[in-house]
């Protein structure tokens, strides 16, 4: 059985694609595996425009570095062209009515899904760190989270619960949710996301301890692969007193699990 995809003018698009070699994608700067990273997944020695081999870099794996592209929108043309090539490689006609604006829409959507690369902890906190003589546990639970699996580029989503034990400093409550948003709006794995959130809270206010629990649903397990629609992944990071003291850890987990 032979399937023909026409562009509306009688041209066999699939045959044309087979005969025509698509232009090569522009090669982006590589992120070298041997680089050492800190607890939040950022390089210990940030690369800058003066780092040998990175003079013309437009962006890196993580934009919490010393240089960034002029704007995220500056990435749109190359990303749009890449999506157009992907559609063509699938045997589709990117010039047909339903797909005409799809490459640009997809590029804009991906920029939104990964907007956390544009943010730093300082930006997110916005000076909302307050001196307060409070040493009891603070818990914000069931923070909605949406992210993109870096292995398959499909979404995973769920809820994040954060607890910390202050030492004379507290965070504006919304800042915990904003920290979750910053790290989740990147290409991620749930294990790293959990640790990044905990480390960020620690860096922000130096509490006696931080605990983070994430329960996530991964579409890479639901709509492909093993296709287990009811599976959930739970990850946790316990720092400071939450790791060292079982009673403190138990109190946090009980608060998180209560309705």
C-alpha positions in Angstrom: 0.0 0.0 0.0 1.4 3.4 -1.0 0.4 6.7 0.7 0.9 9.9 -1.1 0.9 13.3 0.7 0.2 16.2 -1.6 0.7 19.9 -1.0 -2.5 20.7 -2.8 -0.7 21.5 -6.1 -0.3 17.9 -7.2 3.2 17.6 -5.8 4.1 14.4 -4.0 5.7 15.9 -0.9 7.0 12.6 0.5 8.8 11.7 -2.7 10.2 15.2 -2.9 11.5 15.0 0.7 13.2 11.7 0.0 15.0 13.3 -3.0 15.9 16.5 -1.2 18.3 16.5 1.7 17.1 18.9 4.4 19.5 21.6 5.4 21.6 20.9 8.5 20.5 22.3 11.8 22.7 25.0 13.3 24.9 23.4 15.9 24.5 24.9 19.3 27.3 25.1 21.8 27.9 21.8 23.5 27.6 21.4 27.3 30.6 19.3 28.3 29.9 16.3 30.5 33.1 16.6 32.5 32.1 19.9 34.0 31.4 19.8 37.8 28.1 21.0 39.0 26.9 22.4 42.3 23.9 21.2 44.3 21.4 23.0 42.2 22.7 21.6 38.9 24.6 24.8 37.9 28.3 24.7 37.0 30.7 25.5 39.8 32.7 27.6 37.4 30.2 29.5 35.2 31.2 29.9 31.5 31.2 33.5 30.2 31.8 35.1 26.8 35.5 35.1 27.6 35.7 31.4 28.3 37.8 29.7 25.4 35.4 28.0 23.0 32.4 29.9 24.2 32.9 33.3 22.7 29.9 33.1 20.4 27.6 31.1 22.7 23.9 32.3 22.6 22.9 30.3 25.6 23.9 27.3 27.8 22.1 24.4 29.4 21.3 26.6 32.4 21.0 30.4 32.0 22.0 31.1 35.6 25.3 32.2 34.2 27.2 35.4 33.4 25.8 35.8 29.9 22.4 35.4 28.2 21.0 35.9 24.8 19.6 39.4 24.1 16.1 38.1 24.5 14.5 34.6 24.5 12.5 35.8 21.5 15.8 35.9 19.6 15.8 32.1 19.6 12.4 31.9 17.8 13.5 31.9 14.2 15.9 29.0 14.5 13.5 27.1 16.7 10.6 27.7 14.2 12.8 26.4 11.3 13.7 23.3 13.4 10.0 22.5 14.0 9.3 23.0 10.3 12.0 20.5 9.5 10.6 18.0 12.1 7.1 18.2 10.4 8.7 17.6 7.0 10.7 14.6 8.4 7.4 13.1 9.7 6.1 13.2 6.1 3.8 16.1 6.8 3.5 19.3 4.6 4.3 22.3 6.8 2.8 24.5 4.2 -0.7 23.2 4.4 -3.3 25.3 6.1 -3.5 23.5 9.4 0.3 23.5 9.9 1.2 26.9 8.5 1.7 28.5 11.9 2.4 25.4 13.9 6.2 25.7 13.9 6.1 29.2 15.3 3.4 28.2 17.9 5.4 25.2 19.0 8.5 27.3 19.3 6.7 29.9 21.5 5.2 27.1 23.6 8.6 25.5 24.2 10.0 28.9 25.2 7.2 29.2 27.8 7.7 25.6 29.0 11.4 26.4 29.6 11.1 30.0 30.8 12.7 29.0 34.1 16.1 29.2 32.4 15.7 33.0 32.3 15.2 33.3 36.1 17.7 33.3 39.0 17.0 32.8 42.7 17.6 36.5 43.3 15.0 37.4 40.7 12.5 35.1 42.2 13.0 36.1 45.9 12.8 39.8 45.1 14.0 40.6 48.6 11.1 38.8 50.3 13.3 37.4 53.0 12.3 38.7 56.5 13.8 38.7 59.9 11.4 36.9 62.3 11.9 35.2 65.7 10.1 32.0 64.6 11.6 28.6 65.0 8.6 26.3 64.3 8.0 24.4 61.1 6.7 26.1 58.1 4.9 23.9 55.5 3.4 24.8 52.1 1.9 21.8 50.4 0.2 20.8 47.2 1.9 23.4 45.0 1.0 22.6 41.4 3.9 21.8 39.2 4.3 21.3 35.4 7.6 20.4 33.8 9.1 18.8 30.7 10.9 15.4 30.9 14.4 15.9 29.4 14.5 12.4 28.1 11.4 12.5 25.9 10.4 16.1 25.8 6.9 15.3 27.1 5.3 16.8 30.2 5.2 15.5 33.7 3.1 17.2 36.4 2.1 16.9 40.0 2.3 18.5 43.4 5.2 19.8 45.5 5.2 20.1 49.3 7.9 22.1 51.0 8.8 22.4 54.7 11.5 24.3 56.5 12.6 25.0 60.1 13.5 28.7 60.3 16.5 30.2 62.0 15.5 33.9 62.5 14.6 34.3 58.8 11.4 33.4 56.9 10.4 33.5 53.2 7.3 35.2 51.8 5.1 32.2 51.3 4.5 32.8 47.5 8.3 32.6 47.0 8.2 28.9 47.7 5.8 28.5 44.9 7.9 30.7 42.6 11.0 28.6 43.4 9.0 25.6 42.3 8.0 27.4 39.1 11.5 28.5 38.3 13.0 25.0 38.4 10.1 23.1 37.0 9.9 25.3 33.9 13.1 23.7 32.5 14.0 20.4 30.9 14.0 18.2 34.0 14.0 14.9 35.8 11.9 14.7 39.0 14.9 13.6 41.2 17.0 16.7 40.3 14.0 19.0 40.5 13.3 17.9 44.1 16.9 18.6 45.2 17.2 21.9 43.4 14.1 23.2 45.2 15.5 22.1 48.6 18.9 23.6 47.9 17.4 26.9 46.7 15.4 27.3 50.0 18.6 26.5 52.0 20.5 29.2 50.0 17.8 31.7 50.5 17.4 31.7 54.3 19.9 29.2 55.8 17.2 27.4 57.8 17.9 24.6 60.3 16.5 22.2 57.7 14.5 21.8 54.5 12.2 19.0 53.3 10.7 18.6 49.8 8.4 15.9 48.5 7.1 15.7 44.9 4.4 13.4 43.6 4.4 13.4 39.8 2.7 11.8 36.9 5.0 11.3 33.9 3.4 11.2 30.4 6.4 9.3 29.1 5.1 6.4 31.2 1.4 7.1 30.4 1.2 7.7 26.7 4.2 5.7 25.5 6.5 2.9 26.7 4.8 0.9 29.5 1.6 3.0 29.3 0.7 2.7 33.0 -1.9 5.4 33.4 -2.2 5.1 37.2 1.5 5.2 38.1 2.9 8.0 40.2 6.5 8.9 41.1 7.3 10.2 44.6 10.7 11.8 45.3 12.0 13.5 48.4 15.0 15.5 49.6 15.7 16.0 53.3 18.3 18.4 54.4 19.6 19.4 57.9 17.4 18.5 60.8 14.9 16.8 58.5 17.5 14.3 57.6 19.1 14.0 61.0 16.0 13.9 63.3 13.4 11.2 62.6 10.7 13.0 64.7 11.0 16.2 62.7 10.9 14.3 59.5 7.9 12.3 60.7 6.1 15.5 61.7 6.6 17.0 58.2 5.4 13.9 56.5 2.3 13.7 58.7 1.5 17.3 57.9 2.0 16.7 54.1 -0.2 13.6 54.1 -3.1 15.1 56.2 -6.2 16.3 54.3 
